[in-house]
Amino acid sequence: MPRIILFILALFFSQSFGLENMRCGTSRFAENLKNPKKRMLAKAGCVPENFYGKIDSTKTENFIIYYTTSGPHKIRTNEYIDSIASYLEQAYKLHKDTLGMKGISGVQKTFQYRKNVPSGLYPVEVIDTGLLRHYEGEYAKTFGLTFHLDNNKPKETEIIIENDFSYGADCSGNPSTFHFSSQSVDYYEEWKLILKATTFHELYHAFQSTYYNWVRNNTFWMEASATGVEDIGTPNMNDYINYLYEPSSSFNNLGKSMEGVGGDSFEYSWAVLYLFLNSQLGLRFDSAIWSYFSKYPTDNFGMQLARLADSLQKKHGFDKNAEDLFHEYAKQIFYSGSRAEFSPYKLFWEDIPEWPSWRVYKRTPPSVLQPGTFDFIRTKDEPNTAFAKKSLLQDGNSTVWALSRLLEKEYVAPEDLAKETVAYPNPWDPRNPRTPAIHFKNLPKDSKGIEIRSANGALVARVDSLWEPKKNPAPGILYYRTLPYGKNKVLIVQY
């Protein structure tokens, strides 16, 4: 058969700390697509049509659910389908009406059961995910999948949901007796809450897909925001908290950038940032973020947040830019776990005492804090770290410095470029034998001068308002800021 490009957003499990949390197969599948030896073909002995007979369906206002009552894909009770139908409509109302996301677009023919989908309805198939057509066994530990079949139509997706929350049958149709579980909860028996969380999570991926093509681009924010929304839809589940305790979560990886790391619970743990921004910017902030992703798909999350903060400042007088928001996040989440009692802030989420406490060591900070990073440094002296926002926090009887940096460079809206005070791209003309000076104009009244640094954070010069270097700087990027509290701006040197 012809090769089918199937891009999947899948929820997987691991067993860290005895917990089995949902996992996304996006990165794994994307890597498979890059492997020329990978073939999307049925495994030997697996004929999909052998594992199901009559296919039934249930329609709701916006969805059609396909399922079977026989074979390895069978549902155990009609209440299972009734629950999915109810959860889908609840999630649709939350995502579209409350969170402000655009509508969803479904495929015209389903992948597993090969059913033609009635116009105006979005398809959901309930199957044993371990017997997913052409991927038998690869998704045996999966709660649900959201995917598109045609890369030329990335907005047209469908959802597949696990039929019984056990690890899946084999190609002979023998069912597994090993159940999905978390802590002391057997999801095979206690399926309602995890089914609701899965539905809310997967449907948010369907909404995201109308903005963003996951094959061509990727962002950690896909899983971070879906996990945050899942917690809003099923607040009693608190599934996201499990990820915070895992070794690969952001809570155990201080100083690592949110951008370009990805994988496992690292992405899921950034759901906490979603919850924070939701508390600061309102329920519809993420629909704005995804609108920016649709316009600027190659830009990272930090730039999209900067665009949103800039827009809010101009239209609604919001008093924080993106760097300020990110730093406020770093300061507030420091007071997690056992530190919650010391927090000087109004905690933005009631679960914060249940989060792990940050492990902070007395150590020398990096000379340059990488973009998309925050860190906590236990030292009495102010850390000398380039490009970082800094705040002194009280942790009981001791002090800790919170450092953060969101962007590679300060975001400047296109309409504001004309307001820049420094010649652009640079004032040096190689034909001029005399090295000219840069005049920094329109400095604030409390200015203590200008600081110029190299791209790696090394100090180049400190001047009042006039910089006349002894020799022309080397081509590249320099940063300058107004002392003492100005933000870094870019000065490009090119000849």
JOMOVEN-V199308 format. One record per backbone hydrogen bond with DSSP energy under -0.5 kcal/mol. CO is the residue of the C=O (numbers start at 1). NH is the residue of the N-H. E is the energy in kcal/mol with one decimal. If there is no record, write none. Layout:
co:CO nh:NH e:E
co:CO nh:NH e:E
//
This chain:
co:3 nh:5 e:-0.5
co:4 nh:6 e:-0.9
co:5 nh:7 e:-0.5
co:6 nh:8 e:-0.6
co:7 nh:148 e:-1.0
co:8 nh:10 e:-0.7
co:9 nh:146 e:-1.4
co:10 nh:12 e:-0.7
co:11 nh:143 e:-2.1
co:15 nh:18 e:-1.6
co:16 nh:19 e:-2.4
co:18 nh:183 e:-0.8
co:19 nh:21 e:-0.5
co:25 nh:29 e:-2.8
co:26 nh:30 e:-2.8
co:27 nh:31 e:-2.1
co:28 nh:32 e:-1.8
co:29 nh:33 e:-2.0
co:30 nh:34 e:-1.0
co:31 nh:35 e:-0.5
co:32 nh:35 e:-1.2
co:34 nh:36 e:-0.8
co:35 nh:38 e:-1.8
co:39 nh:41 e:-2.0
co:43 nh:46 e:-2.4
co:45 nh:47 e:-0.7
co:46 nh:48 e:-0.6
co:47 nh:50 e:-2.4
co:48 nh:51 e:-1.8
co:49 nh:52 e:-0.8
co:51 nh:73 e:-1.0
co:54 nh:56 e:-0.5
co:56 nh:67 e:-2.3
co:58 nh:65 e:-3.0
co:62 nh:122 e:-2.2
co:63 nh:60 e:-2.9
co:64 nh:66 e:-0.5
co:64 nh:124 e:-2.1
co:65 nh:58 e:-2.0
co:66 nh:126 e:-2.6
co:67 nh:56 e:-3.0
co:68 nh:75 e:-1.9
co:71 nh:74 e:-1.8
co:77 nh:80 e:-1.3
co:77 nh:81 e:-0.6
co:78 nh:82 e:-2.2
co:79 nh:83 e:-2.4
co:80 nh:84 e:-2.0
co:81 nh:85 e:-2.6
co:82 nh:86 e:-2.0
co:83 nh:87 e:-2.9
co:84 nh:88 e:-2.7
co:85 nh:89 e:-1.6
co:86 nh:90 e:-2.1
co:87 nh:91 e:-3.0
co:88 nh:92 e:-2.7
co:89 nh:93 e:-2.1
co:90 nh:94 e:-2.1
co:91 nh:95 e:-3.1
co:92 nh:96 e:-2.5
co:92 nh:97 e:-0.5
co:93 nh:97 e:-1.3
co:93 nh:98 e:-1.3
co:94 nh:98 e:-0.7
co:94 nh:99 e:-2.8
co:95 nh:101 e:-2.5
co:99 nh:287 e:-0.5
co:105 nh:157 e:-2.5
co:108 nh:117 e:-3.1
co:115 nh:110 e:-2.5
co:118 nh:121 e:-1.7
co:122 nh:64 e:-2.3
co:123 nh:159 e:-1.6
co:124 nh:66 e:-2.9
co:125 nh:127 e:-0.6
co:125 nh:161 e:-2.7
co:127 nh:129 e:-1.0
co:127 nh:163 e:-1.5
co:128 nh:131 e:-2.6
co:129 nh:132 e:-1.2
co:130 nh:137 e:-3.0
co:132 nh:135 e:-2.5
co:135 nh:138 e:-2.0
co:135 nh:139 e:-0.7
co:137 nh:140 e:-1.1
co:139 nh:142 e:-0.8
co:141 nh:13 e:-0.6
co:143 nh:162 e:-2.8
co:144 nh:11 e:-2.0
co:145 nh:160 e:-2.6
co:146 nh:9 e:-2.3
co:147 nh:158 e:-1.9
co:148 nh:7 e:-1.7
co:149 nh:151 e:-0.5
co:150 nh:153 e:-2.1
co:151 nh:154 e:-0.5
co:153 nh:156 e:-1.6
co:155 nh:105 e:-0.6
co:155 nh:157 e:-0.8
co:156 nh:149 e:-0.5
co:157 nh:107 e:-1.5
co:158 nh:147 e:-2.1
co:159 nh:125 e:-2.6
co:160 nh:145 e:-2.6
co:161 nh:127 e:-1.9
co:165 nh:180 e:-2.7
co:170 nh:173 e:-2.3
co:173 nh:175 e:-0.5
co:174 nh:170 e:-1.4
co:177 nh:179 e:-0.7
co:178 nh:167 e:-2.4
co:180 nh:187 e:-2.1
co:180 nh:188 e:-0.7
co:182 nh:185 e:-2.6
co:184 nh:186 e:-0.5
co:185 nh:182 e:-2.0
co:185 nh:187 e:-0.8
co:186 nh:189 e:-0.6
co:186 nh:190 e:-3.4
co:189 nh:191 e:-1.0
co:191 nh:195 e:-2.3
co:192 nh:196 e:-1.9
co:193 nh:197 e:-2.3
co:194 nh:198 e:-2.3
co:195 nh:199 e:-2.1
co:196 nh:200 e:-2.4
co:197 nh:201 e:-2.3
co:198 nh:202 e:-2.9
co:199 nh:203 e:-2.2
co:200 nh:204 e:-1.3
co:201 nh:205 e:-1.4
co:202 nh:206 e:-1.5
co:203 nh:207 e:-1.9
co:204 nh:208 e:-2.6
co:205 nh:209 e:-2.0
co:206 nh:210 e:-0.5
co:207 nh:210 e:-1.2
co:208 nh:211 e:-2.1
co:208 nh:212 e:-1.4
co:212 nh:214 e:-0.7
co:213 nh:217 e:-1.9
co:219 nh:222 e:-1.4
co:220 nh:223 e:-0.6
co:220 nh:224 e:-1.9
co:221 nh:225 e:-2.5
co:222 nh:226 e:-1.5
co:223 nh:227 e:-2.3
co:224 nh:228 e:-1.8
co:225 nh:229 e:-2.7
co:226 nh:230 e:-2.1
co:227 nh:231 e:-1.5
co:228 nh:232 e:-1.4
co:229 nh:233 e:-2.5
co:230 nh:234 e:-2.3
co:232 nh:235 e:-0.5
co:234 nh:237 e:-2.0
co:234 nh:238 e:-0.8
co:238 nh:241 e:-1.0
co:238 nh:242 e:-0.5
co:239 nh:242 e:-1.1
co:239 nh:243 e:-0.6
co:240 nh:243 e:-0.7
co:240 nh:244 e:-0.8
co:241 nh:244 e:-0.7
co:241 nh:245 e:-0.7
co:242 nh:245 e:-1.0
co:243 nh:246 e:-1.3
co:246 nh:249 e:-2.0
co:249 nh:252 e:-1.2
co:250 nh:253 e:-1.3
co:253 nh:256 e:-1.6
co:263 nh:266 e:-1.5
co:263 nh:267 e:-0.6
co:264 nh:267 e:-0.7
co:264 nh:268 e:-0.9
co:265 nh:269 e:-2.6
co:266 nh:270 e:-0.7
co:267 nh:270 e:-0.9
co:268 nh:271 e:-1.9
co:269 nh:272 e:-1.5
co:270 nh:273 e:-0.8
co:270 nh:274 e:-1.4
co:271 nh:275 e:-2.4
co:272 nh:276 e:-2.1
co:273 nh:277 e:-2.9
co:274 nh:278 e:-2.5
co:275 nh:279 e:-1.6
co:276 nh:280 e:-1.5
co:277 nh:281 e:-3.2
co:278 nh:282 e:-1.4
co:282 nh:285 e:-1.6
co:284 nh:288 e:-1.2
co:285 nh:289 e:-1.8
co:286 nh:290 e:-2.6
co:287 nh:291 e:-1.5
co:288 nh:292 e:-2.0
co:289 nh:293 e:-2.0
co:290 nh:294 e:-1.9
co:291 nh:295 e:-1.2
co:292 nh:296 e:-2.9
co:296 nh:299 e:-1.5
co:300 nh:304 e:-1.5
co:301 nh:305 e:-2.6
co:302 nh:306 e:-2.1
co:303 nh:307 e:-2.1
co:304 nh:308 e:-2.0
co:305 nh:309 e:-2.8
co:306 nh:310 e:-2.4
co:307 nh:311 e:-2.2
co:308 nh:312 e:-2.5
co:309 nh:313 e:-2.3
co:310 nh:314 e:-1.9
co:311 nh:315 e:-2.6
co:312 nh:316 e:-2.2
co:312 nh:318 e:-1.7
co:313 nh:317 e:-0.9
co:321 nh:325 e:-2.3
co:322 nh:326 e:-2.5
co:323 nh:327 e:-2.2
co:324 nh:328 e:-2.4
co:325 nh:329 e:-2.2
co:326 nh:330 e:-2.2
co:327 nh:331 e:-2.4
co:328 nh:332 e:-2.3
co:329 nh:333 e:-2.6
co:330 nh:334 e:-0.9
co:331 nh:335 e:-0.5
co:332 nh:335 e:-1.1
co:334 nh:336 e:-1.7
co:336 nh:339 e:-2.2
co:337 nh:340 e:-1.6
co:339 nh:342 e:-2.1
co:340 nh:343 e:-1.3
co:345 nh:347 e:-0.9
co:349 nh:352 e:-1.8
co:350 nh:353 e:-0.5
co:351 nh:354 e:-2.6
co:351 nh:355 e:-0.5
co:352 nh:337 e:-2.4
co:352 nh:355 e:-1.1
co:358 nh:360 e:-0.7
co:361 nh:363 e:-0.9
co:361 nh:378 e:-1.1
co:367 nh:386 e:-2.9
co:370 nh:373 e:-0.7
co:372 nh:258 e:-2.5
co:373 nh:405 e:-2.4
co:374 nh:255 e:-1.9
co:375 nh:403 e:-3.0
co:377 nh:379 e:-1.1
co:377 nh:401 e:-3.2
co:383 nh:385 e:-1.4
co:385 nh:388 e:-1.0
co:386 nh:369 e:-1.5
co:389 nh:404 e:-1.6
co:391 nh:393 e:-0.5
co:391 nh:402 e:-3.2
co:393 nh:395 e:-0.6
co:393 nh:400 e:-2.5
co:394 nh:396 e:-0.6
co:395 nh:397 e:-0.5
co:395 nh:398 e:-1.6
co:398 nh:395 e:-2.8
co:400 nh:393 e:-3.7
co:400 nh:402 e:-0.5
co:401 nh:377 e:-2.6
co:401 nh:403 e:-0.6
co:402 nh:391 e:-1.6
co:403 nh:375 e:-2.4
co:404 nh:389 e:-2.7
co:405 nh:372 e:-0.9
co:405 nh:373 e:-2.4
co:413 nh:416 e:-2.1
co:413 nh:417 e:-0.6
co:414 nh:417 e:-1.1
co:416 nh:419 e:-1.8
co:417 nh:420 e:-1.6
co:428 nh:430 e:-0.6
co:429 nh:432 e:-2.5
co:431 nh:433 e:-0.7
co:434 nh:436 e:-0.7
co:437 nh:439 e:-0.5
co:438 nh:440 e:-0.6
co:438 nh:467 e:-2.4
co:439 nh:441 e:-0.7
co:444 nh:447 e:-1.8
co:449 nh:483 e:-2.8
co:450 nh:463 e:-2.5
co:451 nh:481 e:-1.9
co:452 nh:460 e:-3.0
co:452 nh:461 e:-1.8
co:453 nh:479 e:-2.8
co:454 nh:457 e:-1.8
co:458 nh:454 e:-2.8
co:461 nh:452 e:-3.1
co:463 nh:450 e:-3.5
co:465 nh:440 e:-3.0
co:466 nh:468 e:-0.5
co:467 nh:438 e:-2.8
co:476 nh:493 e:-3.5
co:477 nh:455 e:-0.6
co:478 nh:491 e:-3.0
co:479 nh:453 e:-3.0
co:480 nh:489 e:-2.4
co:481 nh:451 e:-2.5
co:482 nh:486 e:-3.0
co:483 nh:448 e:-2.7
co:488 nh:410 e:-0.6
co:489 nh:480 e:-2.2
co:491 nh:478 e:-2.7
co:491 nh:493 e:-0.5
co:492 nh:494 e:-0.6
co:493 nh:476 e:-2.8
//
